[in-house]
Amino acid sequence: MKRAVSFLLVLAFALGILCGCDTGKPKKTLDTPKNLAISSSGVITWSAVENASSYVVTVGDKTYTVNETSYTVTDTGVDFNYSVAARADGYNDSAAASGTWQAPRKPDVPKNNITVAVSGGTEIRPGKSM
């Protein structure tokens, strides 16, 4: 009886190892996300990738995992690169789609150094009155 139990345990262990082994089939790679865009308010969007269960979003040097097809950047006041890759169990991650955000720039405001010539040759300069 002990021999039979031992044999069954060894057999179960062997089958477990065989079933858990790599079958030699290469994993498929997910498609790269398409239609990557970023709105003026910093919302990154992309089209869903077939079979993807999540997406890896990299913004600057930070990485986030999301389950939907958008991510909102919290700091749009600085320039940054961003990318999105698809991920799923049983598949290789996709290549990343990427883009660049340029923070809105405030236009240079010229100093108010305007000189106005008035008929008769009188000049009005900043800080002076007539």
C-alpha positions as CSV (number, residue, x, y, z in Angstrom):
1,M,0.0,0.0,0.0
2,K,2.8,2.4,0.9
3,R,4.4,1.6,-2.5
4,A,1.3,2.4,-4.4
5,V,0.9,5.7,-2.6
6,S,4.5,6.6,-3.2
7,F,4.2,5.7,-6.8
8,L,1.1,7.9,-7.2
9,L,2.9,10.8,-5.5
10,V,5.9,10.5,-7.8
11,L,3.6,10.1,-10.8
12,A,1.6,13.2,-9.8
13,F,4.8,15.2,-9.2
14,A,6.2,14.2,-12.6
15,L,3.0,15.1,-14.4
16,G,2.9,18.4,-12.6
17,I,6.4,19.2,-13.8
18,L,5.6,18.1,-17.4
19,C,2.4,20.1,-17.5
20,G,4.2,23.2,-16.1
21,C,7.0,23.0,-18.6
22,D,7.3,25.3,-21.5
23,T,5.7,23.7,-24.6
24,G,8.3,25.2,-26.9
25,K,5.7,27.4,-28.6
26,P,6.8,31.0,-28.7
27,K,4.5,33.5,-27.1
28,K,2.7,35.9,-29.4
29,T,3.5,39.6,-29.1
30,L,0.7,42.1,-28.5
31,D,0.2,44.8,-31.1
32,T,1.6,48.3,-30.4
33,P,-1.1,50.7,-29.2
34,K,-2.3,52.9,-32.0
35,N,-3.8,56.4,-32.1
36,L,-1.7,57.7,-29.2
37,A,-2.6,61.3,-28.4
38,I,-2.4,63.7,-25.6
39,S,-5.0,66.5,-24.9
40,S,-4.2,70.1,-23.9
41,S,-5.2,69.1,-20.4
42,G,-2.7,66.2,-20.3
43,V,-5.0,63.2,-20.9
44,I,-3.1,60.5,-22.8
45,T,-5.4,58.3,-24.9
46,W,-4.9,55.3,-27.3
47,S,-6.9,52.6,-29.0
48,A,-7.5,49.3,-27.2
49,V,-5.2,46.4,-28.2
50,E,-6.8,43.0,-28.8
51,N,-6.1,40.6,-25.9
52,A,-4.5,43.3,-23.7
53,S,-5.5,43.2,-20.1
54,S,-3.5,46.3,-19.0
55,Y,-1.2,49.0,-20.3
56,V,2.1,50.2,-19.0
57,V,2.2,54.0,-19.2
58,T,5.6,55.8,-18.8
59,V,5.6,59.5,-18.1
60,G,9.1,60.9,-17.8
61,D,10.8,58.5,-15.5
62,K,7.7,57.2,-13.7
63,T,5.8,54.1,-14.8
64,Y,2.1,53.3,-14.1
65,T,-0.1,50.3,-14.9
66,V,-3.7,51.0,-16.0
67,N,-6.6,48.9,-17.1
68,E,-8.2,51.5,-19.3
69,T,-7.2,53.3,-22.5
70,S,-6.3,56.6,-21.0
71,Y,-4.1,58.1,-18.3
72,T,-4.2,61.7,-16.9
73,V,-0.9,63.4,-16.3
74,T,-0.9,65.4,-13.2
75,D,2.0,67.8,-13.9
76,T,1.7,69.3,-17.4
77,G,3.8,72.3,-16.5
78,V,7.0,70.6,-17.6
79,D,8.2,68.9,-20.8
80,F,8.2,65.1,-20.8
81,N,8.3,62.1,-23.0
82,Y,5.5,59.5,-22.6
83,S,4.9,56.0,-23.9
84,V,2.3,53.2,-23.7
85,A,2.7,49.4,-24.1
86,A,0.1,46.7,-24.0
87,R,0.5,43.8,-21.5
88,A,-1.4,40.4,-21.0
89,D,-0.6,37.0,-19.4
90,G,0.5,34.5,-22.0
91,Y,1.7,37.2,-24.4
92,N,4.9,39.2,-24.8
93,D,4.4,42.9,-24.1
94,S,3.9,45.1,-27.1
95,A,6.4,47.6,-28.4
96,A,5.7,51.0,-26.9
97,A,4.0,53.8,-28.8
98,S,5.5,57.1,-27.7
99,G,5.2,60.9,-27.8
100,T,6.5,64.1,-26.4
101,W,4.6,66.8,-24.4
102,Q,5.8,70.4,-24.5
103,A,4.5,72.4,-21.6
104,P,2.7,75.6,-22.7
105,R,5.0,78.5,-22.8
106,K,4.0,82.0,-21.5
107,P,4.9,84.5,-24.2
108,D,7.6,87.0,-23.3
109,V,6.0,90.2,-22.2
110,P,8.0,93.2,-23.3
111,K,8.8,95.8,-20.7
112,N,6.7,98.9,-21.1
113,N,9.5,101.1,-22.5
114,I,7.4,103.0,-25.0
115,T,8.3,106.5,-26.0
116,V,5.5,108.6,-27.5
117,A,6.2,111.7,-29.5
118,V,3.6,114.4,-29.1
119,S,3.1,117.2,-31.5
120,G,5.4,120.0,-30.6
121,G,8.3,117.6,-29.7
122,T,7.2,116.7,-26.1
123,E,8.1,113.1,-25.1
124,I,6.2,111.1,-22.6
125,R,8.3,108.4,-21.0
126,P,7.4,105.7,-18.4
127,G,7.2,107.2,-15.0
128,K,6.9,110.8,-16.2
129,S,3.7,112.8,-16.7
130,M,3.0,115.9,-18.7
